[in-house]
Amino acid sequence: MPTMPVPSARRSFIVHPLALAAALALAAPAFAQQQLQVVTVTAERRVENIRDVPSSISTLSGEALDVLNSSGQDIRQLAGRVPSLNIESSFGRAFPRFYIRGLGNTDFDLNASQPVSLVFDEVVQENPILKGFPIFDIAQIEVLRGPQGTLFGRNTTAGVVKFESVKPVLKKTEGYFSIGAGTFSSVNAEGAFNIPLSDVLAARISLQSQHRDDWVKNTYAAGPTKEMEGYDDTAGRVQFLYQPSKDFSALFNVHGRKLDGTARVFRANIFKPGTNDFVDGFDPKKVSHDGKNEQDLTSDGASLRLRWNLGAVTLHSITGYEHVEVYSRGDIDGGFGAFFLPSSGPGFIPFDAESADGLPKHRQLSQEFRVESNASGPLKWQGGVYLFDEEIRIDSFNYSSIGGNAQNGYATQNQENRAWAVFGSVNFKVSDALELRGGLRYTKDKKDFVAERFQAPPFTPEFTGRLTKETSASNVSGDLSATYALDKTTNLYGRVATGFRAPSIQGRLLFPPGNAPAEKWVSVADSEKVTSYEFGVKSDFLGGRARISAGLFHYTIKDQQVTAVGGAANFNQLVNVEKTIGKGVELDFKLLATDNLLLGLSASYNDTRIRDKNLFVDACGSGCTIRDPIIALAKPDEGKFSPTVAIDGNPLPQAPKTVVNLNARFAMPTGNGEWYVYTDWSYRSKINFFLYEAVEFTGKPLTEGGLRIGYIWGNGKYEAAVFGRNITDQVRAVGGIDFNNLTGFINDPRTWGAQFKMSF
């Protein structure tokens, strides 16, 4: 099947995108005055032209989001759409894991912290389940790469993904409705309605409903779940804007989600031993499971954003509340039976593994007060305080697939997290050409953790009881940057920034680490700190018909928090890496080649390396082919079922070196409207699934292409289109489960469909 060509060598990749941009610029003919739209962002909590912000930022909005949303995919659809961004999940639609510049967290625990923060309508979504909220009626998505410790705080060592909903407007009735249908009986409906309630009050109601039939059939006749991979996912948001004058506004937001579907479908022994090829006869539409598969999620939340213009300063208050409950159960061994039974498979199944995680209790409160100056002179400043309060409870269950799916293990985790911060930043325009920016933030974070095991699964230590941990940490993070204007349309920038991830606690007591004593079953990772340097250029040229942003970066992480997952015990254990180094290059380029042809290219190269000669992890409980030095062999007679390996020099997991996205839109105006063709292609290079390197658990390069052909008429009020996603139907393993057999999970299949949209 066709794939997009990518450079094979590191040096050629760094040169080629920049050379391509230059070549397109030089080859472009003289153009009329039509220009690319100006892009504004709030990356530094003020509305600014993206060209003037001294950091690496990409945005997604408008038609680009409509195209991605058309097939009903979840938030993982954003992976690879901008430089250095990857998103994956072993929970399906419920629990996305974000990676920026190779830095993320593969941890599947519901208490996992991530170094990429997701901020939705100015409220941080801390728990990973909150980060999967559907994308609809969105004004813009901003991806801020690199540490954002000053203005966004802790747990942003890799960056921030920032969502802004379309807001209500006064004195105007408007909205839209979109309905799409496609493969697997999928239906994707969404709409929004802006309602003026008075001269000073308006409401906006936004809704989305997505459905897909199950498309994976269970060939094991006795399996309790016959079909999988379907879902019903409904979300809504209601906003009220009260603005009696230009000097005061209040924006109230209430939102919620209900997901009823299936958990991630794991597939036993899909890799040929010694390779990362699928086994002969692999069929994505079939599995053989004896475990139950189900997933249910409900969430709700609210926020209140107040703004007072007091003349010299503007005061902002942002109050947020979030609550989510989830239960997800799946067949972890990916097959049926066990080798000691009359029948089992596919392939070797040492023992049955079926488990579930639930979040029956969760509550997050946050409050920010921020003051920004309104001065028109060379000096601008802002500062504030931030408060955060979270309580969670996690239930973990184990079941016997070969014993009628009965529960045979149960443990809980409870955590209280309190944090506060004070911050400030200044912008100073030294001259017409040079502007300096800098800021500092002090953060205090405290966690109290309790884990209990009430029912011990078979063949595990019989401990039932209570284990506790607590952490308390403080940190000062900051940034310093400079922007130099070469002319009115071209800026050079440089930035140094630091970030901080608060200590994390992990206590999955169902499956303890081998023969370790009970007091070692709860692991703690110390604070993670990063220092990042970047330099770049941003320019609008060819009379505003072309735009480029390109930059180089280098970061060093001290005590990076990583999770050793898998091994024969299927245990999550937090560890700190002494040092991690990342470096690379990023590019965003757009060209309005003609009045009817818009071209886009984004690309990145990331090289990440673990530097810790004393860090060892258990690997390959499934008997995979290890590439790392083996420090200690497995000794089943001593209760050690996995070899121990050294991971010094390895790349970070789920960190592709190369990400490329190409898109093009060609319009064909008619007397009454416009025909158009839109295509987009996303490529990411190979990835490691785990901290250690193994042949089987290496994901092959993935290329996914999209095509959309449509017609717009009625002055833009109506649109009809047909579309395809992953049109080459490329099937790739995107993750693995290592403790039992060569289990993996795959990307979404090809889909075709049609869509109609009406605006009013």
Disulfide bonds with the S-S distance in Angstrom:
Cys620-Cys624 1.51
